[in-house]
């Protein structure tokens, strides 16, 4: 499990109403196989997706693609707009960077003319795309993995992964409850790191004796680690990505720093790549809090079964968030009067709201809509849990405590936001 990814992560694996952004302007309609502008009268629909296919966030992007593909298969089996209508997704690479993400979004919106796109993994990438491309363009944007609290200030930027605000508070309480009153924090220098570290620092009951950023993609972080080791902190909190955590864990182990302090992390330090590239024992005892999915929910269990059957690997919640983003997009297409950004923006929140009838798949939701139901009659319960997009475009959150034991991730108690 990993998240708010700003630019990296683990195993194969980012606006409705009167937001003043997404519903303004005219979206260019995609070419279709029929002359009808009604969403129910087309035989094909193309939306976009900006994902981290390369760069430091590529491990997360890989699992996103798998979640996307499973959702697409289920949607197209049921048909969109009609029994045989098909959904296509054009995928562009953010390269795990803000500028490349903006370029990818511009291509989807301005050249391909998509009225809706999913993206991105990194919070900074999602925000940059929204500020530069989506806002005012009459296009809907749904981030699949971004968790920075900064997204909440942009109500037109929707997301299926919860805000990191609750996670930052939960981390602060968790580390305090573990008996620590002095903590050293290093955070990746972007919207994800600054947002999460800020919430943590405001919430921690003890002293944050070190609280400094680090850049991505460095070959060494010895300077940061040396500063942390010079403090009286009994806990070190790493708010960073898989590649950076791997370098830090190896250097800290070489220097023996790991024997004198307790390590903690958030979702983005849960990555099989980290364990695969660090020595046995270098991370044992590390703990943290990560986003989670409802393990006892039937549709999540079905998702896990399909994922394991297709990829011979257990999915993380991040693939589930991507699955839900695609499904919500498809339900919005089914519910909208026409295939435009403005029309999709009018209904995209409604199909997730708790006032409607709970549905656990696209097919169930589409059935209600085809029987004359309104968008607000549908309450899509995602494979990642309840979506219920609020006025800020945020879903509720479910978190879980994790630890590293015998160089393996183990999971414990749940925490709700």
C-alpha positions as CSV (number, residue, x, y, z in Angstrom):
1,X,0.0,0.0,0.0
2,X,1.3,3.5,-0.8
3,X,-0.2,6.8,-1.5
4,X,-0.5,10.4,-2.1
5,X,2.2,9.7,-4.2
6,X,3.8,12.8,-5.4
7,X,6.4,11.2,-7.6
8,X,6.9,7.1,-6.4
9,X,5.9,3.5,-4.6
10,X,5.7,-0.3,-4.4
11,X,4.5,-3.4,-6.0
12,X,3.0,-3.3,-9.4
13,X,0.7,-1.2,-9.1
14,X,-4.5,9.9,-8.7
15,X,-15.7,18.7,-9.4
16,X,-19.0,18.7,-9.3
17,X,-21.6,21.3,-8.4
18,X,-20.9,25.0,-8.3
19,X,-17.1,24.6,-8.1
20,X,-16.5,27.4,-10.6
21,X,-13.9,25.3,-12.3
22,X,-14.8,22.0,-13.9
23,X,-18.2,22.9,-15.2
24,X,-17.2,26.1,-16.9
25,X,-16.3,26.3,-20.6
26,X,-17.1,23.9,-23.4
27,X,-15.5,20.5,-23.6
28,X,-14.7,19.1,-27.1
29,X,-16.8,16.0,-27.7
30,X,-15.1,12.8,-28.7
31,X,-15.9,11.3,-32.1
32,X,-18.4,8.4,-31.7
33,X,-19.8,5.7,-33.9
34,X,-23.3,7.3,-33.9
35,X,-24.7,10.8,-34.5
36,X,-26.4,11.0,-31.1
37,X,-25.0,13.3,-28.5
38,X,-26.9,11.4,-25.7
39,X,-24.5,9.4,-23.5
40,X,-26.9,6.5,-23.9
41,X,-26.9,6.7,-27.7
42,X,-23.2,6.2,-28.4
43,X,-21.4,2.9,-29.1
44,X,-18.1,4.0,-27.7
45,X,-16.7,6.5,-25.2
46,X,-13.1,7.6,-24.7
47,X,-11.7,9.1,-21.5
48,X,-8.2,9.7,-20.5
49,X,-5.8,8.7,-17.7
50,X,-2.5,10.2,-16.6
51,X,-0.4,7.7,-14.7
52,X,3.1,7.2,-13.6
53,X,4.4,4.7,-16.1
54,X,8.0,5.8,-15.7
55,X,10.0,7.6,-13.0
56,X,10.1,7.2,-9.2
57,X,6.3,6.6,-9.0
58,X,6.3,3.9,-11.7
59,X,5.7,1.0,-9.2
60,X,2.5,2.6,-8.1
61,X,1.5,3.3,-11.7
62,X,1.9,-0.3,-12.6
63,X,-0.6,-1.4,-10.1
64,X,-2.9,1.4,-11.1
65,X,-2.9,0.1,-14.6
66,X,-3.9,-3.4,-13.4
67,X,-6.8,-1.9,-11.4
68,X,-7.8,0.1,-14.4
69,X,-7.8,-2.9,-16.7
70,X,-9.9,-5.0,-14.3
71,X,-12.5,-2.2,-14.0
72,X,-12.6,-1.7,-17.8
73,X,-13.2,-5.4,-18.4
74,X,-16.2,-5.4,-15.9
75,X,-17.6,-2.2,-17.4
76,X,-17.4,-3.4,-21.0
77,X,-18.9,-6.7,-20.1
78,X,-22.0,-4.8,-19.0
79,X,-21.8,-2.2,-21.7
80,X,-21.8,1.5,-21.3
81,X,-24.9,3.5,-22.4
82,X,-26.3,0.4,-23.9
83,X,-25.7,-3.4,-23.7
84,X,-22.8,-3.1,-26.3
85,X,-21.5,0.4,-25.6
86,X,-17.7,0.3,-24.9
87,X,-15.4,2.5,-22.8
88,X,-11.9,3.2,-23.9
89,X,-9.1,4.8,-21.9
90,X,-6.2,6.7,-23.5
91,X,-3.3,6.5,-21.1
92,X,-0.5,9.1,-21.0
93,X,2.7,9.0,-18.8
94,X,3.2,11.6,-16.1
95,X,6.9,10.4,-15.9
96,X,6.4,11.1,-12.1
97,X,6.9,14.8,-12.6
98,X,4.7,17.9,-12.6
99,X,5.6,19.2,-16.0
100,X,5.3,16.0,-17.8
101,X,2.0,15.5,-16.1
102,X,0.7,18.8,-17.3
103,X,1.9,18.0,-20.9
104,X,0.1,14.7,-20.7
105,X,-3.1,16.3,-19.5
106,X,-2.9,19.0,-22.2
107,X,-2.6,16.3,-24.8
108,X,-5.7,14.4,-23.5
109,X,-7.8,17.6,-23.2
110,X,-6.6,19.7,-26.1
111,X,-5.7,17.1,-28.7
112,X,-7.8,14.1,-27.8
113,X,-10.7,16.1,-26.5
114,X,-11.6,13.9,-23.6
115,X,-14.3,15.3,-21.3
116,X,-13.0,13.4,-18.3
117,X,-9.6,12.1,-17.3
118,X,-8.2,10.1,-14.3
119,X,-4.9,11.4,-12.8
120,X,-2.6,11.4,-11.2
121,X,-0.6,9.4,-8.7
122,X,1.5,12.2,-7.2
123,X,-0.3,15.0,-5.4
124,X,1.9,17.7,-6.9
125,X,1.2,16.2,-10.4
126,X,-2.5,16.2,-9.8
127,X,-2.5,19.8,-8.5
128,X,-0.3,21.0,-11.4
129,X,-2.6,19.4,-14.0
130,X,-5.7,20.8,-12.3
131,X,-4.3,24.4,-12.0
132,X,-2.8,24.4,-15.5
133,X,-5.3,22.4,-17.6
134,X,-8.5,21.2,-15.9
135,X,-9.7,24.3,-14.1
136,X,-12.0,26.3,-16.4
137,X,-11.7,23.8,-19.2
138,X,-15.1,22.1,-18.8
139,X,-13.3,18.8,-17.9
140,X,-13.7,16.4,-15.0
141,X,-10.5,15.2,-13.2
142,X,-10.5,12.3,-10.8
143,X,-7.2,11.5,-9.0
144,X,-6.6,7.9,-8.3
145,X,-3.9,8.0,-5.7
146,X,-3.2,11.6,-4.5
147,X,-3.6,12.1,-0.7
148,X,-2.2,15.6,0.0
149,X,-4.5,17.8,2.1
150,X,-3.8,20.5,-0.5
151,X,-6.2,18.8,-2.9
152,X,-9.1,19.7,-0.5
153,X,-8.6,23.4,-1.3
154,X,-9.6,22.6,-4.9
155,X,-13.1,21.2,-4.7
156,X,-13.2,20.6,-8.5
157,X,-10.4,18.1,-8.2
158,X,-12.0,14.8,-7.2
159,X,-10.1,11.8,-5.8
160,X,-10.8,8.2,-4.8
161,X,-8.0,8.0,-2.2
162,X,-8.7,9.9,1.1
163,X,-7.0,13.1,2.2
164,X,-3.8,12.6,4.2
165,X,-5.0,15.0,6.9
166,X,-6.6,12.3,9.0
167,X,-3.6,10.1,8.4
168,X,-1.2,12.7,9.6
169,X,-3.2,13.1,12.8
170,X,-3.5,9.4,13.3
171,X,0.3,9.0,12.8
172,X,0.9,11.7,15.4
173,X,-1.3,10.0,18.0
174,X,0.1,6.6,17.2
175,X,3.7,7.6,17.7
176,X,2.8,9.4,20.9
177,X,0.9,6.4,22.2
178,X,4.0,4.3,21.5
179,X,5.7,6.3,24.2
180,X,7.8,8.8,22.1
181,X,8.0,12.4,23.1
182,X,10.7,13.5,20.6
183,X,10.6,12.7,16.9
184,X,12.7,13.5,13.9
185,X,10.9,13.9,10.6
186,X,12.2,13.9,7.1
187,X,9.8,14.5,4.2
188,X,10.0,14.4,0.5
189,X,10.1,18.0,-0.8
190,X,6.8,18.3,-2.6
191,X,3.1,18.8,-1.9
192,X,2.7,15.3,-0.5
193,X,5.6,15.6,2.0
194,X,4.9,19.2,3.0
195,X,1.2,18.6,3.5
196,X,1.5,15.4,5.5
197,X,4.5,16.6,7.6
198,X,2.6,19.9,8.4
199,X,-0.4,18.0,9.8
200,X,1.8,15.7,11.8
201,X,3.9,18.5,13.3
202,X,0.7,20.4,14.3
203,X,-0.8,17.3,15.9
204,X,2.1,15.6,17.6
205,X,1.9,16.0,21.4
206,X,5.7,15.9,22.0
207,X,8.6,17.7,20.3
208,X,9.4,17.6,16.6
209,X,13.1,18.1,17.1
210,X,14.0,17.7,13.4
211,X,11.6,18.5,10.5
212,X,13.4,19.0,7.2
213,X,12.7,18.1,3.5
214,X,14.8,16.0,1.2
215,X,14.8,16.0,-2.6
216,X,13.8,13.0,-4.7
217,X,16.2,10.9,-6.7
218,X,19.3,11.4,-4.7
219,X,22.0,8.8,-4.5
220,X,22.7,9.5,-0.9
221,X,20.9,11.0,2.1
222,X,23.7,10.6,4.6
223,X,23.6,14.3,5.4
224,X,19.9,14.1,6.5
225,X,20.5,10.9,8.4
226,X,23.5,12.4,10.3
227,X,21.4,15.4,11.3
228,X,18.6,13.1,12.5
229,X,21.1,11.0,14.5
230,X,22.5,14.1,16.2
231,X,19.1,14.8,17.9
232,X,17.6,13.3,21.0
233,X,14.7,11.8,18.9
234,X,13.7,8.3,19.9
235,X,11.5,8.0,16.8
236,X,12.3,8.7,13.1
237,X,9.4,9.4,10.8
238,X,10.1,8.9,7.0
239,X,7.5,10.6,4.8
240,X,9.0,9.6,1.5
241,X,8.8,7.2,-1.5
242,X,10.1,3.7,-2.2
243,X,13.3,4.6,-4.0
244,X,14.3,7.3,-1.4
245,X,13.4,5.1,1.5
246,X,15.5,2.3,0.1
247,X,18.6,4.5,0.0
248,X,17.9,5.9,3.5
249,X,17.4,2.4,5.0
250,X,20.6,1.1,3.5
251,X,22.7,4.0,4.6
252,X,21.1,4.1,8.1
253,X,21.8,0.3,8.5
254,X,25.4,0.7,7.3
255,X,25.9,3.4,10.0
256,X,24.0,1.5,12.7
257,X,21.5,4.2,13.2
258,X,18.6,1.8,13.1
259,X,19.6,0.2,16.4
260,X,19.0,3.3,18.5
261,X,15.7,4.6,17.3
262,X,12.3,3.4,16.2
263,X,11.3,3.9,12.5
264,X,7.9,5.0,11.4
265,X,6.3,5.7,8.0
266,X,3.2,6.3,6.1
267,X,1.7,4.6,3.1
268,X,4.5,5.4,0.7
269,X,7.0,3.5,2.7
270,X,5.0,0.3,2.2
271,X,6.6,-1.2,-0.9
272,X,7.9,-4.6,-1.8
273,X,10.7,-2.9,-3.7
274,X,12.0,-1.5,-0.4
275,X,12.2,-4.9,1.2
276,X,13.7,-6.5,-1.9
277,X,16.5,-3.9,-2.0
278,X,17.4,-3.7,1.7
279,X,19.2,-6.2,4.0
280,X,17.3,-8.6,6.3
281,X,16.8,-6.9,9.6
282,X,17.4,-3.3,8.4
283,X,13.7,-2.4,8.7
284,X,12.4,-4.8,11.3
285,X,10.2,-3.1,13.9
286,X,9.3,-0.2,11.5
287,X,5.7,0.8,12.0
288,X,3.2,3.2,10.4
289,X,-0.3,3.9,9.2
290,X,-1.5,3.3,5.6
291,X,-4.7,3.6,3.7
292,X,-6.6,0.3,3.7
293,X,-9.6,-1.4,2.0
294,X,-12.4,-3.1,3.8
295,X,-11.1,-6.7,3.8
296,X,-14.5,-8.1,4.8
297,X,-16.5,-6.4,2.0
298,X,-17.6,-8.9,-0.6
299,X,-16.8,-6.7,-3.7
300,X,-13.3,-6.1,-2.4
301,X,-12.8,-9.8,-1.9
302,X,-14.0,-10.4,-5.4
303,X,-11.6,-7.7,-6.7
304,X,-8.7,-9.4,-4.8
305,X,-9.7,-12.8,-6.3
306,X,-9.8,-11.4,-9.8
307,X,-6.5,-9.5,-9.3
308,X,-4.7,-12.6,-8.0
309,X,-6.1,-14.8,-10.8
310,X,-5.0,-12.3,-13.5
311,X,-1.6,-11.2,-12.1
312,X,-0.6,-13.9,-9.6
313,X,-0.2,-11.2,-7.0
314,X,-2.3,-9.7,-4.1
315,X,-3.4,-6.1,-4.9
316,X,-3.0,-3.2,-2.6
317,X,-5.6,-0.6,-1.9
318,X,-4.0,1.7,-4.5
319,X,-5.0,-0.6,-7.3
320,X,-8.5,-0.5,-5.8
321,X,-8.6,3.3,-5.9
322,X,-7.8,3.2,-9.6
323,X,-10.5,0.6,-10.1
324,X,-13.0,2.8,-8.4
325,X,-12.0,5.9,-10.3
326,X,-12.7,4.2,-13.6
327,X,-16.0,2.8,-12.3
328,X,-17.2,6.2,-11.1
329,X,-16.3,7.7,-14.5
330,X,-18.3,5.0,-16.2
331,X,-21.3,5.5,-14.0
332,X,-21.2,9.3,-14.6
333,X,-21.2,8.5,-18.4
334,X,-24.2,6.3,-17.9
335,X,-26.0,8.9,-15.9
336,X,-25.2,12.1,-17.9
337,X,-27.5,13.6,-20.5
338,X,-24.6,13.9,-22.9
339,X,-20.9,13.0,-23.2
340,X,-19.4,16.4,-22.3
341,X,-17.4,17.6,-19.3
342,X,-20.2,19.9,-18.1
343,X,-22.8,17.1,-18.2
344,X,-20.5,14.6,-16.5
345,X,-19.6,17.2,-13.9
346,X,-23.3,17.5,-13.0
347,X,-23.6,13.9,-12.0
348,X,-20.2,12.5,-11.1
349,X,-20.6,13.1,-7.3
350,X,-24.2,12.1,-7.2
351,X,-23.5,8.5,-8.2
352,X,-21.3,8.1,-5.1
353,X,-23.6,9.7,-2.5
354,X,-25.0,7.8,0.5
355,X,-28.6,8.9,-0.2
356,X,-28.9,6.5,-3.1
357,X,-29.3,2.7,-3.2
358,X,-26.0,0.9,-2.4
359,X,-24.5,-0.8,-5.5
360,X,-21.3,-2.7,-5.6
361,X,-20.5,-2.8,-9.3
362,X,-20.9,-0.8,-12.4
363,X,-23.5,-3.2,-13.7
364,X,-25.7,-2.8,-10.6
365,X,-25.5,1.0,-10.9
366,X,-26.2,1.0,-14.6
367,X,-29.2,-1.2,-14.1
368,X,-30.8,1.4,-11.8
369,X,-30.1,4.2,-14.2
370,X,-31.4,2.3,-17.2
371,X,-34.6,1.6,-15.3
372,X,-35.3,5.3,-15.0
373,X,-33.4,6.0,-11.8
374,X,-31.6,9.4,-11.4
375,X,-27.9,9.8,-10.5
376,X,-28.8,10.4,-6.9
377,X,-30.6,7.0,-6.8
378,X,-27.2,5.4,-7.1
379,X,-24.7,5.0,-4.2
380,X,-21.6,3.3,-5.6
381,X,-19.8,1.5,-2.8
382,X,-16.3,1.0,-4.2
383,X,-14.0,-2.0,-3.9
384,X,-11.8,0.4,-1.8
385,X,-14.8,1.1,0.5
386,X,-17.4,3.9,0.5
387,X,-16.5,6.7,-1.9
388,X,-19.1,9.3,-0.9
389,X,-17.4,12.3,-2.6
390,X,-18.0,15.3,-0.4
391,X,-18.2,19.0,-1.3
392,X,-14.4,19.1,-1.5
393,X,-14.2,16.1,-3.8
394,X,-12.8,14.0,-0.9
395,X,-13.9,10.4,0.1
396,X,-13.9,9.1,3.6
397,X,-10.8,7.2,4.7
398,X,-10.0,3.8,6.2
399,X,-6.5,3.3,7.6
400,X,-4.6,0.4,9.0
401,X,-1.5,0.0,11.2
402,X,1.3,-1.9,9.7
403,X,4.7,-3.1,10.9
404,X,7.8,-4.9,9.4
405,X,8.5,-8.2,11.0
406,X,11.1,-10.6,9.7
407,X,11.5,-8.4,6.7
408,X,7.8,-8.7,5.8
409,X,4.9,-6.3,6.1
410,X,2.2,-7.3,8.6
411,X,-1.1,-5.5,9.3
412,X,-3.0,-4.8,12.4
413,X,-5.8,-2.5,13.7
414,X,-8.0,-0.3,11.6
415,X,-8.3,3.5,12.0
416,X,-11.2,5.4,10.5
417,X,-11.3,9.1,9.5
